[in-house]
Amino acid sequence: MYLCVAGLVFLSSCKDDERMSARQSSAIQDEAVADAYFNDASDLATTAYHSPSQEILSGRTDSGGGLAFTVANDIRFSGVKLALEASGTLSEPQGIIRIDFGEGVTDPSGTVRKGKIFVTYSGDRFVPGSHIVITFDEYAVNGIRINGMRTVTTASVTATSITFGVKDNGKAVFDDDTYITRVSDYTRIWVLPSATANEQWVVEGTAKGSTRDSKCYSILISTPLVFKAACMASRIVIPSEGEITFIVDGRAMQLNYGLSGTDCDKIILVNAGGVNQSITIGDTNTNYTTNAG
């Protein structure tokens, strides 16, 4: 990874006057989809973790055995088997939650998930320092397999939001067995739904990895990214607002997802060497469209 980063630093000043290449466009699209599916898995895990009562999480009502439970008001869990095995105490809960999509579950929005997500939790979920570790067993979304681990640590809690520290180390494997790797360090703020605010996630931080053709990339979020629950329900898997610096194949590009208040869409505006181009991100397969040239 050191050589990868060094290469990016050396090459990022070269050929800044050229338009974005098809390879660079594909890398942006692939990373966007991989990021979205990691975030979706994280949101599934966080939602499942916050659904059972404290007594169930601690094992007080379960005597340490497996216990099935349900998640209300979330269509992604329709037809999904959920169970937990608790091994802690009421004051220091810990255990494992299993989210099992079996051979495949299609949610009402048309997204197909299969396999299992495991959520290993430790600590009171509403206390800073508590954390969950998310891992996968043959888990796939719309045919894209997700491998690796995500650690989510509670940083702070208010009446309107919960702030998490998030670290990823994993990869997304596409249907031709090529894959994109990712290591990330994010701060994610879960803005809770209320009478004055809609549910959304606000994200800042950095990521790096390699593309499907083994090119290095890195990401710096320069303006916080906003993922809106209403957009995700419509299968809009990318942020609705915010901007990042994306470096791949020796090129630094600015990716703009929209200004504050922007409606849901699948379009990223890319500034490459002063040339503005747009990319439309697909959400169910790897056959994307672009007017990048």
C-alpha positions in Angstrom: 0.0 0.0 0.0 2.9 2.4 0.6 4.0 2.0 -3.0 0.5 2.6 -4.1 0.2 5.9 -2.2 3.7 7.0 -3.4 2.6 6.4 -7.0 -0.5 8.6 -6.5 1.5 11.5 -5.1 4.1 11.3 -7.9 1.6 11.0 -10.7 -1.2 13.3 -9.5 0.5 16.4 -11.1 0.7 14.8 -14.6 -1.6 15.3 -17.5 -4.0 17.5 -15.6 -5.2 19.1 -18.9 -6.7 15.8 -20.2 -10.3 14.7 -20.0 -11.3 11.9 -17.7 -10.5 8.6 -19.3 -13.0 5.7 -19.5 -10.8 3.8 -17.0 -11.0 6.7 -14.5 -14.8 7.0 -15.1 -15.2 3.2 -14.4 -13.1 3.5 -11.2 -15.3 6.3 -9.9 -18.5 4.3 -10.7 -17.2 1.1 -9.1 -16.0 2.8 -6.0 -19.3 4.6 -5.6 -21.3 1.4 -5.8 -18.9 -0.5 -3.5 -19.1 2.4 -1.0 -22.9 2.4 -1.2 -23.2 -1.3 -0.5 -20.8 -1.1 2.5 -22.9 1.7 3.8 -26.1 -0.2 3.2 -24.7 -3.2 5.1 -23.6 -0.9 7.9 -27.0 0.7 8.1 -28.7 -2.7 8.2 -26.4 -3.7 11.0 -26.9 -0.5 13.0 -30.7 -0.7 12.5 -30.7 -4.4 13.7 -28.5 -3.5 16.7 -30.9 -0.7 17.8 -34.0 -2.8 17.5 -34.0 -5.3 20.4 -34.5 -4.1 24.0 -31.6 -3.7 26.3 -32.8 -6.8 28.2 -32.7 -8.9 25.0 -29.2 -7.6 24.0 -27.9 -8.4 27.5 -29.3 -12.0 27.4 -31.4 -11.3 30.4 -34.5 -12.7 28.7 -32.7 -15.3 26.7 -30.4 -17.2 29.1 -27.6 -16.9 26.6 -29.3 -18.8 23.8 -30.3 -17.8 20.3 -33.3 -15.5 20.1 -35.2 -14.4 17.0 -36.4 -10.9 16.7 -37.9 -8.5 14.1 -37.1 -4.9 12.8 -40.2 -2.7 12.4 -40.7 0.0 9.7 -37.8 -1.0 7.4 -38.7 -2.7 4.1 -35.2 -4.1 3.7 -35.8 -6.6 6.5 -39.0 -8.0 5.0 -38.6 -11.8 4.8 -35.2 -11.8 6.5 -34.3 -14.0 9.5 -32.8 -12.2 12.5 -31.4 -13.8 15.6 -29.0 -12.9 18.4 -26.9 -14.7 20.9 -26.1 -12.6 24.0 -23.2 -13.3 26.3 -23.0 -10.2 28.4 -24.9 -8.6 31.3 -27.5 -5.9 31.6 -24.9 -3.2 32.4 -22.4 -4.6 29.9 -24.2 -6.2 27.0 -22.4 -8.1 24.3 -23.2 -10.8 21.7 -23.7 -11.5 18.1 -26.6 -10.6 15.8 -27.1 -12.7 12.6 -28.9 -11.1 9.7 -29.7 -14.0 7.3 -30.9 -13.4 3.7 -30.6 -17.0 2.9 -30.4 -17.9 -0.8 -31.8 -14.5 -1.7 -34.4 -11.9 -0.5 -35.8 -9.2 -2.8 -37.0 -6.2 -0.9 -40.0 -4.1 -2.1 -37.6 -1.7 -3.9 -36.2 -4.6 -6.0 -32.8 -4.9 -4.3 -31.7 -8.5 -4.0 -29.5 -9.5 -1.0 -28.3 -13.0 -0.1 -26.0 -14.5 2.5 -25.4 -13.3 6.0 -24.3 -10.3 7.9 -22.9 -10.8 11.4 -22.9 -8.0 13.9 -20.7 -8.5 17.0 -21.6 -5.9 19.6 -20.1 -4.8 22.8 -21.3 -2.1 25.3 -24.4 -0.1 25.8 -25.4 1.1 22.4 -26.3 4.6 23.6 -23.0 5.2 25.4 -19.8 6.5 23.7 -17.2 3.8 23.4 -19.7 1.0 22.6 -19.0 -0.6 19.2 -20.1 -3.2 16.6 -17.9 -5.2 14.2 -19.6 -6.1 11.0 -18.5 -9.2 9.0 -20.0 -11.2 6.1 -20.6 -14.8 5.1 -21.3 -15.2 1.3 -23.1 -11.8 1.4 -24.0 -10.2 -1.9 -26.1 -7.3 -3.1 -27.5 -7.4 -6.6 -24.8 -9.9 -7.5 -21.9 -7.9 -6.0 -20.2 -9.8 -3.2 -19.1 -7.9 -0.1 -16.1 -9.2 1.9 -14.1 -7.8 4.9 -14.9 -6.0 8.1 -16.3 -2.7 9.3 -15.9 -1.4 12.8 -18.4 1.2 14.0 -17.7 2.9 17.4 -20.2 5.3 19.0 -18.5 8.6 19.5 -21.3 10.9 20.8 -25.1 10.9 21.3 -27.6 13.7 21.3 -31.4 14.0 21.2 -31.2 14.5 17.4 -28.2 12.6 16.2 -25.6 9.8 16.9 -22.0 10.2 15.8 -19.9 7.1 14.9 -16.3 6.5 14.0 -16.2 4.0 11.1 -13.3 2.0 9.8 -13.4 -0.4 6.8 -11.1 -3.0 5.5 -12.6 -5.0 2.7 -13.5 -5.5 -1.0 -16.4 -5.7 -3.4 -16.3 -8.5 -5.9 -18.1 -8.1 -9.2 -19.7 -10.7 -11.4 -16.6 -11.2 -13.5 -14.5 -11.9 -10.3 -12.7 -8.6 -10.5 -12.8 -6.6 -7.3 -12.2 -3.2 -5.8 -10.5 -3.0 -2.4 -11.0 -0.3 0.2 -9.6 0.9 3.5 -11.5 3.8 5.0 -11.6 6.0 8.1 -14.9 7.9 8.3 -17.0 9.9 10.8 -20.7 9.2 10.2 -23.4 11.2 11.8 -26.8 9.6 11.9 -29.4 12.5 11.9 -32.5 11.0 13.4 -35.9 11.7 11.9 -37.9 14.4 13.7 -40.6 17.0 13.1 -38.0 19.4 11.7 -35.4 17.0 10.1 -35.6 14.0 7.8 -33.4 11.0 8.5 -30.0 11.1 6.8 -26.3 10.3 7.2 -23.6 13.0 7.1 -20.1 11.6 6.3 -16.6 12.9 6.4 -13.1 11.3 6.2 -10.8 9.4 3.8 -10.5 6.1 2.0 -8.0 4.4 -0.3 -7.6 1.1 -2.2 -7.2 -0.4 -5.6 -9.5 -0.5 -8.6 -10.7 -3.6 -10.5 -7.7 -3.2 -12.8 -5.3 -2.9 -9.9 -4.9 0.9 -10.1 -4.5 2.8 -6.8 -7.1 5.3 -5.7 -7.6 7.6 -2.7 -10.5 9.8 -1.5 -10.7 12.9 0.6 -14.2 14.2 1.5 -13.7 18.0 1.1 -17.4 18.9 1.7 -19.4 16.5 4.0 -21.4 13.9 2.0 -25.1 13.6 2.8 -27.0 10.3 2.3 -30.7 10.8 2.5 -33.0 8.0 3.7 -35.7 9.0 1.2 -33.2 8.7 -1.7 -31.9 5.3 -0.5 -35.6 4.1 -0.4 -35.7 5.0 -4.1 -32.5 3.0 -4.8 -30.4 6.2 -5.1 -27.3 4.7 -3.5 -24.9 7.7 -3.8 -24.8 10.9 -1.7 -27.2 13.7 -2.6 -24.9 16.4 -1.5 -21.2 17.0 -0.9 -17.8 16.9 -2.7 -14.7 14.7 -2.7 -11.3 14.7 -4.2 -10.8 11.4 -6.0 -7.3 10.4 -7.2 -7.0 7.4 -9.5 -4.5 6.3 -12.1 -2.4 9.4 -11.4 -5.2 11.9 -11.8 -6.8 14.2 -9.2 -10.5 14.9 -9.9 -13.2 16.8 -8.0 -16.5 14.9 -7.6 -19.6 17.0 -6.8 -22.8 15.2 -5.7 -24.9 18.3 -5.3 -25.4 21.5 -3.3 -27.4 21.7 -0.1 -31.0 20.8 -0.7 -30.3 19.0 -4.0 -33.0 16.4 -4.9 -32.2 12.7 -5.3 -30.4 11.7 -8.5 -27.7 9.3 -9.8 -25.4 12.0 -11.3 -21.9 13.0 -10.2 -20.4 16.1 -11.7 -16.7 15.5 -12.2 -14.1 18.3 -12.7 -11.0 16.8 -14.3 -8.3 19.3 -15.2 -10.8 22.1 -15.5 -13.2 20.1 -17.7 -16.6 19.4 -16.3 -18.1 16.0 -17.1 -21.0 14.0 -15.6 -21.4 10.3 -14.7 -24.6 8.5 -14.1 -24.2 5.8 -11.5 -26.0 2.4 -11.9 -27.4 0.8 -8.8 -28.1 -2.8 -9.8 -25.4 -4.0 -12.2 -22.0 -3.0 -13.6 -23.2 -1.8 -17.0 -23.0 1.9 -16.3 -23.6 4.8 -18.7 -21.5 8.0 -18.9 -21.3 11.1 -21.1 -17.6 11.5 -20.1 -16.3 10.5 -23.6 
